[in-house]
């Protein structure tokens, strides 16, 4: 699977990513996020989709948590 590192560069990993993100919005969330799944179903999301091994990597790459599927992390991010 192709994942992003903290520096934003892609690499291939045998370990699947646990989080998905969107390059355009800079938002990451769970792979089962209802908001992301709706966008994928509409077809406009997939070409901008990226994957992260974990939350620390997503944050280090400059992405922020999704307000829908990662509500607690999102509120903590907003307070920083």
N, CA, C and O atoms as a Maestro MAE file, in Angstrom:
{
 s_m_m2io_version
 :::
 2.0.0
}

f_m_ct {
 s_m_title
 :::
 protein
 m_atom[320] {
  # First column is atom index #
  i_m_mmod_type
  r_m_x_coord
  r_m_y_coord
  r_m_z_coord
  i_m_residue_number
  s_m_chain_name
  s_m_pdb_residue_name
  s_m_pdb_atom_name
  i_m_atomic_number
  :::
  1 25 0.841 -1.174 0.000 1 A "UNK " " N  " 7
  2 3 0.000 0.000 0.000 1 A "UNK " " CA " 6
  3 2 0.887 1.239 0.000 1 A "UNK " " C  " 6
  4 15 1.948 1.251 0.623 1 A "UNK " " O  " 8
  5 25 0.453 2.269 -0.693 2 A "UNK " " N  " 7
  6 3 1.190 3.523 -0.766 2 A "UNK " " CA " 6
  7 2 0.728 4.436 0.369 2 A "UNK " " C  " 6
  8 15 -0.457 4.754 0.466 2 A "UNK " " O  " 8
  9 25 1.659 4.857 1.227 3 A "UNK " " N  " 7
  10 3 1.376 5.723 2.369 3 A "UNK " " CA " 6
  11 2 2.175 7.010 2.252 3 A "UNK " " C  " 6
  12 15 3.111 7.090 1.457 3 A "UNK " " O  " 8
  13 25 1.815 8.017 3.039 4 A "UNK " " N  " 7
  14 3 2.591 9.247 3.121 4 A "UNK " " CA " 6
  15 2 3.394 9.246 4.403 4 A "UNK " " C  " 6
  16 15 2.921 8.814 5.455 4 A "UNK " " O  " 8
  17 25 4.630 9.744 4.296 5 A "UNK " " N  " 7
  18 3 5.473 9.933 5.475 5 A "UNK " " CA " 6
  19 2 5.179 11.300 6.079 5 A "UNK " " C  " 6
  20 15 4.413 12.083 5.519 5 A "UNK " " O  " 8
  21 25 5.789 11.578 7.215 6 A "UNK " " N  " 7
  22 3 5.612 12.859 7.892 6 A "UNK " " CA " 6
  23 2 6.063 14.031 7.024 6 A "UNK " " C  " 6
  24 15 5.549 15.139 7.173 6 A "UNK " " O  " 8
  25 25 7.016 13.803 6.118 7 A "UNK " " N  " 7
  26 3 7.481 14.877 5.232 7 A "UNK " " CA " 6
  27 2 6.607 15.036 3.996 7 A "UNK " " C  " 6
  28 15 6.910 15.851 3.125 7 A "UNK " " O  " 8
  29 25 5.518 14.260 3.911 8 A "UNK " " N  " 7
  30 3 4.590 14.363 2.797 8 A "UNK " " CA " 6
  31 2 4.953 13.541 1.581 8 A "UNK " " C  " 6
  32 15 4.221 13.554 0.591 8 A "UNK " " O  " 8
  33 25 6.060 12.830 1.629 9 A "UNK " " N  " 7
  34 3 6.493 11.989 0.507 9 A "UNK " " CA " 6
  35 2 5.834 10.617 0.601 9 A "UNK " " C  " 6
  36 15 5.641 10.075 1.690 9 A "UNK " " O  " 8
  37 25 5.497 10.077 -0.547 10 A "UNK " " N  " 7
  38 3 4.855 8.764 -0.604 10 A "UNK " " CA " 6
  39 2 5.897 7.650 -0.539 10 A "UNK " " C  " 6
  40 15 7.028 7.816 -0.996 10 A "UNK " " O  " 8
  41 25 5.501 6.517 0.035 11 A "UNK " " N  " 7
  42 3 6.350 5.327 0.064 11 A "UNK " " CA " 6
  43 2 5.441 4.103 0.078 11 A "UNK " " C  " 6
  44 15 4.265 4.190 0.433 11 A "UNK " " O  " 8
  45 25 5.993 2.985 -0.307 12 A "UNK " " N  " 7
  46 3 5.225 1.740 -0.291 12 A "UNK " " CA " 6
  47 2 5.466 1.012 1.018 12 A "UNK " " C  " 6
  48 15 6.602 0.894 1.476 12 A "UNK " " O  " 8
  49 25 4.397 0.528 1.610 13 A "UNK " " N  " 7
  50 3 4.461 -0.159 2.892 13 A "UNK " " CA " 6
  51 2 3.706 -1.473 2.798 13 A "UNK " " C  " 6
  52 15 2.659 -1.558 2.155 13 A "UNK " " O  " 8
  53 25 4.244 -2.489 3.441 14 A "UNK " " N  " 7
  54 3 3.528 -3.760 3.517 14 A "UNK " " CA " 6
  55 2 2.468 -3.718 4.605 14 A "UNK " " C  " 6
  56 15 1.548 -4.536 4.619 14 A "UNK " " O  " 8
  57 25 2.601 -2.757 5.520 15 A "UNK " " N  " 7
  58 3 1.621 -2.556 6.579 15 A "UNK " " CA " 6
  59 2 0.575 -1.567 6.053 15 A "UNK " " C  " 6
  60 15 0.939 -0.470 5.630 15 A "UNK " " O  " 8
  61 25 -0.692 -1.921 6.067 16 A "UNK " " N  " 7
  62 3 -1.704 -1.009 5.543 16 A "UNK " " CA " 6
  63 2 -1.874 0.219 6.432 16 A "UNK " " C  " 6
  64 15 -1.649 0.164 7.641 16 A "UNK " " O  " 8
  65 25 -2.267 1.307 5.823 17 A "UNK " " N  " 7
  66 3 -2.536 2.530 6.569 17 A "UNK " " CA " 6
  67 2 -3.782 2.374 7.425 17 A "UNK " " C  " 6
  68 15 -4.670 1.581 7.111 17 A "UNK " " O  " 8
  69 25 -3.837 3.132 8.500 18 A "UNK " " N  " 7
  70 3 -4.992 3.079 9.391 18 A "UNK " " CA " 6
  71 2 -5.893 4.293 9.225 18 A "UNK " " C  " 6
  72 15 -7.017 4.307 9.727 18 A "UNK " " O  " 8
  73 25 -5.403 5.321 8.518 19 A "UNK " " N  " 7
  74 3 -6.161 6.551 8.335 19 A "UNK " " CA " 6
  75 2 -6.091 6.991 6.880 19 A "UNK " " C  " 6
  76 15 -5.097 6.758 6.194 19 A "UNK " " O  " 8
  77 25 -7.151 7.626 6.425 20 A "UNK " " N  " 7
  78 3 -7.171 8.189 5.080 20 A "UNK " " CA " 6
  79 2 -7.237 9.700 5.164 20 A "UNK " " C  " 6
  80 15 -7.729 10.260 6.144 20 A "UNK " " O  " 8
  81 25 -6.739 10.350 4.132 21 A "UNK " " N  " 7
  82 3 -6.769 11.807 4.110 21 A "UNK " " CA " 6
  83 2 -7.078 12.322 2.719 21 A "UNK " " C  " 6
  84 15 -7.180 11.557 1.761 21 A "UNK " " O  " 8
  85 25 -7.223 13.632 2.628 22 A "UNK " " N  " 7
  86 3 -7.511 14.300 1.366 22 A "UNK " " CA " 6
  87 2 -6.458 15.382 1.160 22 A "UNK " " C  " 6
  88 15 -6.330 16.296 1.974 22 A "UNK " " O  " 8
  89 25 -5.712 15.273 0.076 23 A "UNK " " N  " 7
  90 3 -4.640 16.231 -0.208 23 A "UNK " " CA " 6
  91 2 -5.136 17.675 -0.294 23 A "UNK " " C  " 6
  92 15 -4.471 18.585 0.201 23 A "UNK " " O  " 8
  93 25 -6.277 17.890 -0.907 24 A "UNK " " N  " 7
  94 3 -6.779 19.247 -1.102 24 A "UNK " " CA " 6
  95 2 -7.203 19.938 0.175 24 A "UNK " " C  " 6
  96 15 -6.910 21.118 0.370 24 A "UNK " " O  " 8
  97 25 -7.885 19.221 1.044 25 A "UNK " " N  " 7
  98 3 -8.391 19.825 2.282 25 A "UNK " " CA " 6
  99 2 -7.409 19.709 3.437 25 A "UNK " " C  " 6
  100 15 -7.484 20.482 4.392 25 A "UNK " " O  " 8
  101 25 -6.495 18.756 3.362 26 A "UNK " " N  " 7
  102 3 -5.558 18.545 4.463 26 A "UNK " " CA " 6
  103 2 -6.213 17.943 5.691 26 A "UNK " " C  " 6
  104 15 -5.774 18.173 6.818 26 A "UNK " " O  " 8
  105 25 -7.268 17.169 5.467 27 A "UNK " " N  " 7
  106 3 -7.998 16.532 6.566 27 A "UNK " " CA " 6
  107 2 -7.753 15.027 6.527 27 A "UNK " " C  " 6
  108 15 -7.724 14.426 5.453 27 A "UNK " " O  " 8
  109 25 -7.578 14.419 7.702 28 A "UNK " " N  " 7
  110 3 -7.447 12.959 7.779 28 A "UNK " " CA " 6
  111 2 -8.506 12.417 8.721 28 A "UNK " " C  " 6
  112 15 -9.000 13.124 9.598 28 A "UNK " " O  " 8
  113 25 -8.848 11.142 8.523 29 A "UNK " " N  " 7
  114 3 -9.834 10.508 9.386 29 A "UNK " " CA " 6
  115 2 -9.808 9.001 9.244 29 A "UNK " " C  " 6
  116 15 -8.964 8.431 8.553 29 A "UNK " " O  " 8
  117 25 -10.752 8.377 9.913 30 A "UNK " " N  " 7
  118 3 -10.855 6.912 9.865 30 A "UNK " " CA " 6
  119 2 -11.223 6.468 8.455 30 A "UNK " " C  " 6
  120 15 -11.818 7.228 7.690 30 A "UNK " " O  " 8
  121 25 -10.871 5.257 8.126 31 A "UNK " " N  " 7
  122 3 -11.180 4.724 6.804 31 A "UNK " " CA " 6
  123 2 -12.673 4.506 6.613 31 A "UNK " " C  " 6
  124 15 -13.143 4.421 5.478 31 A "UNK " " O  " 8
  125 25 -13.421 4.414 7.703 32 A "UNK " " N  " 7
  126 3 -14.870 4.232 7.609 32 A "UNK " " CA " 6
  127 2 -15.646 5.529 7.867 32 A "UNK " " C  " 6
  128 15 -16.830 5.484 8.200 32 A "UNK " " O  " 8
  129 25 -14.999 6.660 7.720 33 A "UNK " " N  " 7
  130 3 -15.634 7.957 7.965 33 A "UNK " " CA " 6
  131 2 -16.830 8.143 7.031 33 A "UNK " " C  " 6
  132 15 -16.677 8.041 5.813 33 A "UNK " " O  " 8
  133 25 -18.021 8.415 7.581 34 A "UNK " " N  " 7
  134 3 -19.198 8.592 6.735 34 A "UNK " " CA " 6
  135 2 -19.052 9.742 5.742 34 A "UNK " " C  " 6
  136 15 -19.506 9.635 4.603 34 A "UNK " " O  " 8
  137 25 -18.431 10.830 6.159 35 A "UNK " " N  " 7
  138 3 -18.263 11.977 5.269 35 A "UNK " " CA " 6
  139 2 -17.367 11.609 4.092 35 A "UNK " " C  " 6
  140 15 -17.686 11.932 2.947 35 A "UNK " " O  " 8
  141 25 -16.258 10.942 4.359 36 A "UNK " " N  " 7
  142 3 -15.352 10.533 3.283 36 A "UNK " " CA " 6
  143 2 -16.008 9.500 2.377 36 A "UNK " " C  " 6
  144 15 -15.850 9.553 1.157 36 A "UNK " " O  " 8
  145 25 -16.736 8.569 2.962 37 A "UNK " " N  " 7
  146 3 -17.393 7.546 2.144 37 A "UNK " " CA " 6
  147 2 -18.443 8.148 1.212 37 A "UNK " " C  " 6
  148 15 -18.606 7.687 0.082 37 A "UNK " " O  " 8
  149 25 -19.153 9.172 1.679 38 A "UNK " " N  " 7
  150 3 -20.117 9.856 0.802 38 A "UNK " " CA " 6
  151 2 -19.390 10.555 -0.347 38 A "UNK " " C  " 6
  152 15 -19.838 10.500 -1.492 38 A "UNK " " O  " 8
  153 25 -18.271 11.212 -0.042 39 A "UNK " " N  " 7
  154 3 -17.501 11.898 -1.088 39 A "UNK " " CA " 6
  155 2 -16.943 10.895 -2.091 39 A "UNK " " C  " 6
  156 15 -16.934 11.158 -3.293 39 A "UNK " " O  " 8
  157 25 -16.485 9.762 -1.608 40 A "UNK " " N  " 7
  158 3 -15.971 8.714 -2.497 40 A "UNK " " CA " 6
  159 2 -17.095 8.201 -3.397 40 A "UNK " " C  " 6
  160 15 -16.880 7.975 -4.588 40 A "UNK " " O  " 8
  161 25 -18.274 8.018 -2.841 41 A "UNK " " N  " 7
  162 3 -19.415 7.532 -3.619 41 A "UNK " " CA " 6
  163 2 -19.784 8.501 -4.738 41 A "UNK " " C  " 6
  164 15 -20.251 8.085 -5.799 41 A "UNK " " O  " 8
  165 25 -19.571 9.803 -4.497 42 A "UNK " " N  " 7
  166 3 -19.847 10.800 -5.530 42 A "UNK " " CA " 6
  167 2 -18.749 10.831 -6.592 42 A "UNK " " C  " 6
  168 15 -18.955 11.384 -7.673 42 A "UNK " " O  " 8
  169 25 -17.588 10.246 -6.301 43 A "UNK " " N  " 7
  170 3 -16.528 10.115 -7.288 43 A "UNK " " CA " 6
  171 2 -15.504 11.221 -7.344 43 A "UNK " " C  " 6
  172 15 -14.553 11.116 -8.118 43 A "UNK " " O  " 8
  173 25 -15.645 12.271 -6.569 44 A "UNK " " N  " 7
  174 3 -14.700 13.378 -6.662 44 A "UNK " " CA " 6
  175 2 -13.569 13.351 -5.664 44 A "UNK " " C  " 6
  176 15 -12.776 14.292 -5.630 44 A "UNK " " O  " 8
  177 25 -13.457 12.350 -4.872 45 A "UNK " " N  " 7
  178 3 -12.544 12.321 -3.736 45 A "UNK " " CA " 6
  179 2 -11.328 11.422 -3.972 45 A "UNK " " C  " 6
  180 15 -10.233 11.701 -3.484 45 A "UNK " " O  " 8
  181 25 -11.533 10.365 -4.711 46 A "UNK " " N  " 7
  182 3 -10.559 9.280 -4.807 46 A "UNK " " CA " 6
  183 2 -9.194 9.733 -5.333 46 A "UNK " " C  " 6
  184 15 -8.168 9.282 -4.825 46 A "UNK " " O  " 8
  185 25 -9.156 10.601 -6.323 47 A "UNK " " N  " 7
  186 3 -7.862 10.984 -6.905 47 A "UNK " " CA " 6
  187 2 -7.021 11.830 -5.945 47 A "UNK " " C  " 6
  188 15 -5.821 11.994 -6.167 47 A "UNK " " O  " 8
  189 25 -7.618 12.362 -4.900 48 A "UNK " " N  " 7
  190 3 -6.888 13.171 -3.918 48 A "UNK " " CA " 6
  191 2 -6.658 12.424 -2.606 48 A "UNK " " C  " 6
  192 15 -6.142 12.998 -1.647 48 A "UNK " " O  " 8
  193 25 -7.033 11.166 -2.562 49 A "UNK " " N  " 7
  194 3 -6.964 10.371 -1.336 49 A "UNK " " CA " 6
  195 2 -5.527 9.943 -1.054 49 A "UNK " " C  " 6
  196 15 -4.800 9.520 -1.952 49 A "UNK " " O  " 8
  197 25 -5.140 10.062 0.202 50 A "UNK " " N  " 7
  198 3 -3.834 9.608 0.676 50 A "UNK " " CA " 6
  199 2 -4.066 8.775 1.930 50 A "UNK " " C  " 6
  200 15 -5.143 8.823 2.526 50 A "UNK " " O  " 8
  201 25 -3.059 8.017 2.323 51 A "UNK " " N  " 7
  202 3 -3.180 7.142 3.485 51 A "UNK " " CA " 6
  203 2 -1.990 7.333 4.412 51 A "UNK " " C  " 6
  204 15 -0.877 7.623 3.974 51 A "UNK " " O  " 8
  205 25 -2.251 7.163 5.698 52 A "UNK " " N  " 7
  206 3 -1.226 7.323 6.727 52 A "UNK " " CA " 6
  207 2 -1.173 6.079 7.602 52 A "UNK " " C  " 6
  208 15 -2.186 5.421 7.836 52 A "UNK " " O  " 8
  209 25 0.019 5.773 8.078 53 A "UNK " " N  " 7
  210 3 0.199 4.646 8.977 53 A "UNK " " CA " 6
  211 2 -0.497 4.904 10.305 53 A "UNK " " C  " 6
  212 15 -1.107 4.000 10.876 53 A "UNK " " O  " 8
  213 25 -0.408 6.141 10.800 54 A "UNK " " N  " 7
  214 3 -0.982 6.469 12.105 54 A "UNK " " CA " 6
  215 2 -1.283 7.967 12.201 54 A "UNK " " C  " 6
  216 15 -0.961 8.741 11.300 54 A "UNK " " O  " 8
  217 25 -1.895 8.346 13.291 55 A "UNK " " N  " 7
  218 3 -2.298 9.730 13.489 55 A "UNK " " CA " 6
  219 2 -1.102 10.665 13.634 55 A "UNK " " C  " 6
  220 15 -1.132 11.788 13.131 55 A "UNK " " O  " 8
  221 25 -0.057 10.218 14.312 56 A "UNK " " N  " 7
  222 3 1.126 11.066 14.492 56 A "UNK " " CA " 6
  223 2 1.739 11.438 13.143 56 A "UNK " " C  " 6
  224 15 2.176 12.573 12.954 56 A "UNK " " O  " 8
  225 25 1.773 10.503 12.218 57 A "UNK " " N  " 7
  226 3 2.333 10.774 10.892 57 A "UNK " " CA " 6
  227 2 1.447 11.755 10.127 57 A "UNK " " C  " 6
  228 15 1.953 12.666 9.472 57 A "UNK " " O  " 8
  229 25 0.144 11.575 10.206 58 A "UNK " " N  " 7
  230 3 -0.780 12.488 9.529 58 A "UNK " " CA " 6
  231 2 -0.620 13.910 10.058 58 A "UNK " " C  " 6
  232 15 -0.574 14.863 9.280 58 A "UNK " " O  " 8
  233 25 -0.536 14.053 11.362 59 A "UNK " " N  " 7
  234 3 -0.368 15.385 11.964 59 A "UNK " " CA " 6
  235 2 0.965 15.994 11.572 59 A "UNK " " C  " 6
  236 15 1.034 17.181 11.256 59 A "UNK " " O  " 8
  237 25 2.036 15.187 11.589 60 A "UNK " " N  " 7
  238 3 3.361 15.689 11.221 60 A "UNK " " CA " 6
  239 2 3.411 16.129 9.762 60 A "UNK " " C  " 6
  240 15 4.189 17.014 9.407 60 A "UNK " " O  " 8
  241 25 2.584 15.514 8.914 61 A "UNK " " N  " 7
  242 3 2.530 15.879 7.495 61 A "UNK " " CA " 6
  243 2 1.685 17.130 7.265 61 A "UNK " " C  " 6
  244 15 1.560 17.596 6.132 61 A "UNK " " O  " 8
  245 25 1.106 17.673 8.333 62 A "UNK " " N  " 7
  246 3 0.354 18.909 8.220 62 A "UNK " " CA " 6
  247 2 -1.142 18.745 8.054 62 A "UNK " " C  " 6
  248 15 -1.834 19.715 7.745 62 A "UNK " " O  " 8
  249 25 -1.654 17.552 8.249 63 A "UNK " " N  " 7
  250 3 -3.083 17.291 8.131 63 A "UNK " " CA " 6
  251 2 -3.749 17.469 9.484 63 A "UNK " " C  " 6
  252 15 -3.111 17.321 10.526 63 A "UNK " " O  " 8
  253 25 -5.034 17.787 9.460 64 A "UNK " " N  " 7
  254 3 -5.785 17.947 10.703 64 A "UNK " " CA " 6
  255 2 -6.868 16.872 10.793 64 A "UNK " " C  " 6
  256 15 -7.291 16.335 9.769 64 A "UNK " " O  " 8
  257 25 -7.321 16.554 12.014 65 A "UNK " " N  " 7
  258 3 -8.341 15.513 12.181 65 A "UNK " " CA " 6
  259 2 -9.694 15.930 11.625 65 A "UNK " " C  " 6
  260 15 -10.035 17.113 11.603 65 A "UNK " " O  " 8
  261 25 -10.443 14.961 11.185 66 A "UNK " " N  " 7
  262 3 -11.800 15.158 10.680 66 A "UNK " " CA " 6
  263 2 -12.740 15.474 11.846 66 A "UNK " " C  " 6
  264 15 -12.693 14.824 12.890 66 A "UNK " " O  " 8
  265 25 -13.583 16.472 11.652 67 A "UNK " " N  " 7
  266 3 -14.537 16.846 12.686 67 A "UNK " " CA " 6
  267 2 -15.693 15.877 12.821 67 A "UNK " " C  " 6
  268 15 -16.418 15.923 13.814 67 A "UNK " " O  " 8
  269 25 -15.884 15.005 11.850 68 A "UNK " " N  " 7
  270 3 -16.981 14.041 11.883 68 A "UNK " " CA " 6
  271 2 -16.566 12.743 12.580 68 A "UNK " " C  " 6
  272 15 -17.169 12.358 13.582 68 A "UNK " " O  " 8
  273 25 -15.560 12.082 12.065 69 A "UNK " " N  " 7
  274 3 -15.218 10.747 12.569 69 A "UNK " " CA " 6
  275 2 -14.157 10.759 13.669 69 A "UNK " " C  " 6
  276 15 -13.940 9.741 14.326 69 A "UNK " " O  " 8
  277 25 -13.495 11.894 13.877 70 A "UNK " " N  " 7
  278 3 -12.459 11.988 14.915 70 A "UNK " " CA " 6
  279 2 -12.732 13.223 15.769 70 A "UNK " " C  " 6
  280 15 -11.868 14.078 15.962 70 A "UNK " " O  " 8
  281 25 -13.951 13.282 16.266 71 A "UNK " " N  " 7
  282 3 -14.439 14.470 16.962 71 A "UNK " " CA " 6
  283 2 -13.543 14.907 18.129 71 A "UNK " " C  " 6
  284 15 -13.239 16.094 18.250 71 A "UNK " " O  " 8
  285 25 -13.118 13.978 18.982 72 A "UNK " " N  " 7
  286 3 -12.281 14.344 20.134 72 A "UNK " " CA " 6
  287 2 -10.939 14.912 19.678 72 A "UNK " " C  " 6
  288 15 -10.485 15.931 20.197 72 A "UNK " " O  " 8
  289 25 -10.308 14.255 18.710 73 A "UNK " " N  " 7
  290 3 -9.027 14.738 18.193 73 A "UNK " " CA " 6
  291 2 -9.196 16.095 17.507 73 A "UNK " " C  " 6
  292 15 -8.323 16.958 17.595 73 A "UNK " " O  " 8
  293 25 -10.326 16.271 16.824 74 A "UNK " " N  " 7
  294 3 -10.599 17.541 16.150 74 A "UNK " " CA " 6
  295 2 -10.726 18.677 17.168 74 A "UNK " " C  " 6
  296 15 -10.145 19.746 16.981 74 A "UNK " " O  " 8
  297 25 -11.489 18.444 18.253 75 A "UNK " " N  " 7
  298 3 -11.655 19.482 19.265 75 A "UNK " " CA " 6
  299 2 -10.321 19.806 19.945 75 A "UNK " " C  " 6
  300 15 -10.044 20.969 20.240 75 A "UNK " " O  " 8
  301 25 -9.505 18.795 20.193 76 A "UNK " " N  " 7
  302 3 -8.185 19.032 20.783 76 A "UNK " " CA " 6
  303 2 -7.320 19.837 19.809 76 A "UNK " " C  " 6
  304 15 -6.590 20.730 20.239 76 A "UNK " " O  " 8
  305 25 -7.385 19.544 18.523 77 A "UNK " " N  " 7
  306 3 -6.623 20.272 17.509 77 A "UNK " " CA " 6
  307 2 -7.061 21.739 17.474 77 A "UNK " " C  " 6
  308 15 -6.224 22.637 17.382 77 A "UNK " " O  " 8
  309 25 -8.359 21.975 17.546 78 A "UNK " " N  " 7
  310 3 -8.873 23.348 17.498 78 A "UNK " " CA " 6
  311 2 -8.405 24.171 18.686 78 A "UNK " " C  " 6
  312 15 -8.253 25.388 18.578 78 A "UNK " " O  " 8
  313 25 -8.179 23.526 19.803 79 A "UNK " " N  " 7
  314 3 -7.757 24.243 21.008 79 A "UNK " " CA " 6
  315 2 -6.267 24.574 21.018 79 A "UNK " " C  " 6
  316 15 -5.803 25.324 21.876 79 A "UNK " " O  " 8
  317 25 -5.524 24.022 20.077 80 A "UNK " " N  " 7
  318 3 -4.075 24.298 20.049 80 A "UNK " " CA " 6
  319 2 -3.757 25.521 19.237 80 A "UNK " " C  " 6
  320 15 -2.590 25.892 19.110 80 A "UNK " " O  " 8
  :::
 }
 m_bond[319] {
  # First column is bond index #
  i_m_from
  i_m_to
  i_m_order
  :::
  1 1 2 1
  2 2 3 1
  3 3 4 2
  4 3 5 1
  5 5 6 1
  6 6 7 1
  7 7 8 2
  8 7 9 1
  9 9 10 1
  10 10 11 1
  11 11 12 2
  12 11 13 1
  13 13 14 1
  14 14 15 1
  15 15 16 2
  16 15 17 1
  17 17 18 1
  18 18 19 1
  19 19 20 2
  20 19 21 1
  21 21 22 1
  22 22 23 1
  23 23 24 2
  24 23 25 1
  25 25 26 1
  26 26 27 1
  27 27 28 2
  28 27 29 1
  29 29 30 1
  30 30 31 1
  31 31 32 2
  32 31 33 1
  33 33 34 1
  34 34 35 1
  35 35 36 2
  36 35 37 1
  37 37 38 1
  38 38 39 1
  39 39 40 2
  40 39 41 1
  41 41 42 1
  42 42 43 1
  43 43 44 2
  44 43 45 1
  45 45 46 1
  46 46 47 1
  47 47 48 2
  48 47 49 1
  49 49 50 1
  50 50 51 1
  51 51 52 2
  52 51 53 1
  53 53 54 1
  54 54 55 1
  55 55 56 2
  56 55 57 1
  57 57 58 1
  58 58 59 1
  59 59 60 2
  60 59 61 1
  61 61 62 1
  62 62 63 1
  63 63 64 2
  64 63 65 1
  65 65 66 1
  66 66 67 1
  67 67 68 2
  68 67 69 1
  69 69 70 1
  70 70 71 1
  71 71 72 2
  72 71 73 1
  73 73 74 1
  74 74 75 1
  75 75 76 2
  76 75 77 1
  77 77 78 1
  78 78 79 1
  79 79 80 2
  80 79 81 1
  81 81 82 1
  82 82 83 1
  83 83 84 2
  84 83 85 1
  85 85 86 1
  86 86 87 1
  87 87 88 2
  88 87 89 1
  89 89 90 1
  90 90 91 1
  91 91 92 2
  92 91 93 1
  93 93 94 1
  94 94 95 1
  95 95 96 2
  96 95 97 1
  97 97 98 1
  98 98 99 1
  99 99 100 2
  100 99 101 1
  101 101 102 1
  102 102 103 1
  103 103 104 2
  104 103 105 1
  105 105 106 1
  106 106 107 1
  107 107 108 2
  108 107 109 1
  109 109 110 1
  110 110 111 1
  111 111 112 2
  112 111 113 1
  113 113 114 1
  114 114 115 1
  115 115 116 2
  116 115 117 1
  117 117 118 1
  118 118 119 1
  119 119 120 2
  120 119 121 1
  121 121 122 1
  122 122 123 1
  123 123 124 2
  124 123 125 1
  125 125 126 1
  126 126 127 1
  127 127 128 2
  128 127 129 1
  129 129 130 1
  130 130 131 1
  131 131 132 2
  132 131 133 1
  133 133 134 1
  134 134 135 1
  135 135 136 2
  136 135 137 1
  137 137 138 1
  138 138 139 1
  139 139 140 2
  140 139 141 1
  141 141 142 1
  142 142 143 1
  143 143 144 2
  144 143 145 1
  145 145 146 1
  146 146 147 1
  147 147 148 2
  148 147 149 1
  149 149 150 1
  150 150 151 1
  151 151 152 2
  152 151 153 1
  153 153 154 1
  154 154 155 1
  155 155 156 2
  156 155 157 1
  157 157 158 1
  158 158 159 1
  159 159 160 2
  160 159 161 1
  161 161 162 1
  162 162 163 1
  163 163 164 2
  164 163 165 1
  165 165 166 1
  166 166 167 1
  167 167 168 2
  168 167 169 1
  169 169 170 1
  170 170 171 1
  171 171 172 2
  172 171 173 1
  173 173 174 1
  174 174 175 1
  175 175 176 2
  176 175 177 1
  177 177 178 1
  178 178 179 1
  179 179 180 2
  180 179 181 1
  181 181 182 1
  182 182 183 1
  183 183 184 2
  184 183 185 1
  185 185 186 1
  186 186 187 1
  187 187 188 2
  188 187 189 1
  189 189 190 1
  190 190 191 1
  191 191 192 2
  192 191 193 1
  193 193 194 1
  194 194 195 1
  195 195 196 2
  196 195 197 1
  197 197 198 1
  198 198 199 1
  199 199 200 2
  200 199 201 1
  201 201 202 1
  202 202 203 1
  203 203 204 2
  204 203 205 1
  205 205 206 1
  206 206 207 1
  207 207 208 2
  208 207 209 1
  209 209 210 1
  210 210 211 1
  211 211 212 2
  212 211 213 1
  213 213 214 1
  214 214 215 1
  215 215 216 2
  216 215 217 1
  217 217 218 1
  218 218 219 1
  219 219 220 2
  220 219 221 1
  221 221 222 1
  222 222 223 1
  223 223 224 2
  224 223 225 1
  225 225 226 1
  226 226 227 1
  227 227 228 2
  228 227 229 1
  229 229 230 1
  230 230 231 1
  231 231 232 2
  232 231 233 1
  233 233 234 1
  234 234 235 1
  235 235 236 2
  236 235 237 1
  237 237 238 1
  238 238 239 1
  239 239 240 2
  240 239 241 1
  241 241 242 1
  242 242 243 1
  243 243 244 2
  244 243 245 1
  245 245 246 1
  246 246 247 1
  247 247 248 2
  248 247 249 1
  249 249 250 1
  250 250 251 1
  251 251 252 2
  252 251 253 1
  253 253 254 1
  254 254 255 1
  255 255 256 2
  256 255 257 1
  257 257 258 1
  258 258 259 1
  259 259 260 2
  260 259 261 1
  261 261 262 1
  262 262 263 1
  263 263 264 2
  264 263 265 1
  265 265 266 1
  266 266 267 1
  267 267 268 2
  268 267 269 1
  269 269 270 1
  270 270 271 1
  271 271 272 2
  272 271 273 1
  273 273 274 1
  274 274 275 1
  275 275 276 2
  276 275 277 1
  277 277 278 1
  278 278 279 1
  279 279 280 2
  280 279 281 1
  281 281 282 1
  282 282 283 1
  283 283 284 2
  284 283 285 1
  285 285 286 1
  286 286 287 1
  287 287 288 2
  288 287 289 1
  289 289 290 1
  290 290 291 1
  291 291 292 2
  292 291 293 1
  293 293 294 1
  294 294 295 1
  295 295 296 2
  296 295 297 1
  297 297 298 1
  298 298 299 1
  299 299 300 2
  300 299 301 1
  301 301 302 1
  302 302 303 1
  303 303 304 2
  304 303 305 1
  305 305 306 1
  306 306 307 1
  307 307 308 2
  308 307 309 1
  309 309 310 1
  310 310 311 1
  311 311 312 2
  312 311 313 1
  313 313 314 1
  314 314 315 1
  315 315 316 2
  316 315 317 1
  317 317 318 1
  318 318 319 1
  319 319 320 2
  :::
 }
}
